[in-house]
Amino acid sequence: MSALLRDFEGKGALVTAAGAGIGRSIALDLARRGAAVLVTDRSPADARQVADEIDAAGGRAQALQLDVKDAQGIRDAVDATVALAGGLDLLFNVAGINIPKNVEMMEEDEWASVLDVNLTSIYRSAKHAIPQMRRRGGGAIVNVASIAGVLAENRCGAYSASKGGVVLLTRNMAMDFARDNIRVNAVCPGSTRTPRTEGYWRNSPTGKSEMAELCPMKRSAEPEEIARPAIFLASADASYITGAILVVDGGMTAGFRIPTFDRM
Ligand SMILES: NC(=O)c1ccc[n+]([C@@H]2O[C@H](COP(=O)([O-])OP(=O)(O)OC[C@H]3O[C@@H](n4cnc5c(N)ncnc54)[C@H](O)[C@@H]3O)[C@@H](O)[C@H]2O)c1
């Protein structure tokens, strides 16, 4: 492997929800680029499988079961990253869930669960990771928000509210920790092919992604197409980027199409 590609050599990375989808791609790519990765997921079997893939490819990883609702679990994950890598430099907050209901349909416990996993967990992990990053002289946090945090999605009240919260929390943390040399950025994916979304589209009338149909590029992203921009934000190439909200959506939120103009 080229030395140029091993730009995260010596870095310790903590990735949440790394057992599948976007988080898995981030973990694999970070390890390929030299980071020691704590692969965490609510599913211990999925975390183990990704850590094994990294080991098999010659990288450094450790699996840990972590539900991001668990504050003590997050503290343990931060400590485990430090034990694995000698310090924590990179935090990728990937965990997110959606319960597609409008506010009238949604129960209190469902609302609380979406806000907890998608937004409050970022407060929790940042709170415990930041002192460790300060010890290393700085670090980078990348939050995975959504285009639903920029524009509202129908029947996704809690999801949109939580992801909008992630966008502003990202900007807030960027301001508060810039002097500690800790950069904080977010990616906002559009439709991305992951186990969860594959489940949605299986039940659509065409069996295909109805979201991809609305997108100018007429396709969903592969998880790698979200992971690479997320990792860019954590890399030295983004050394002057903090508080950025990088939309990665195939043009989905670029504008709206007026059929009349297409016919002129
Ligand atoms: N896939 C998309 O189209 C899409 C679009 C926009 C934003 N996002 C965001 O990207 C992130 C990752 O989404 P995805 O589709 O890759 O994931 P996914 O739903 O396919 O699941 C990835 C992993 O998350 C884990 N997970 C779920 N709840 C967890 C919890 N409480 N604690 C720890 N792990 C948990 C699961 O076990 C699974 O292994 C989420 O924040 C999601 O909101 C995804």
The ligand as an ORCA input file, in Angstrom:
! r2SCAN-3c Opt
* xyz 0 1
  N     -28.960      5.359      4.463
  C     -29.443      6.533      4.143
  O     -30.120      6.698      3.108
  C     -29.161      7.722      5.000
  C     -29.534      8.995      4.534
  C     -29.283     10.088      5.328
  C     -28.667      9.927      6.551
  N     -28.327      8.693      6.980
  C     -27.703      8.596      8.304
  O     -26.510      7.860      8.213
  C     -26.287      7.162      9.427
  C     -26.019      5.693      9.143
  O     -27.136      5.199      8.440
  P     -27.093      3.794      7.682
  O     -28.285      3.801      6.768
  O     -25.734      3.560      7.152
  O     -27.312      2.835      8.911
  P     -28.185      1.536      9.123
  O     -29.541      1.944      9.577
  O     -28.054      0.670      7.920
  O     -27.497      0.894     10.381
  C     -26.126      0.911     10.596
  C     -25.844      0.355     11.961
  O     -26.412      1.178     12.995
  C     -26.521      0.375     14.127
  N     -27.335      1.018     15.155
  C     -28.645      1.295     15.118
  N     -29.040      1.857     16.286
  C     -27.926      1.940     17.065
  C     -27.676      2.399     18.367
  N     -28.656      2.871     19.149
  N     -26.413      2.354     18.867
  C     -25.421      1.850     18.100
  N     -25.601      1.369     16.861
  C     -26.836      1.412     16.350
  C     -27.125     -0.895     13.565
  O     -26.917     -1.999     14.431
  C     -26.400     -1.039     12.212
  O     -25.312     -1.940     12.304
  C     -27.508      7.419     10.304
  O     -27.244      8.463     11.195
  C     -28.561      7.834      9.296
  O     -29.545      8.664      9.874
  C     -28.545      7.580      6.240
*
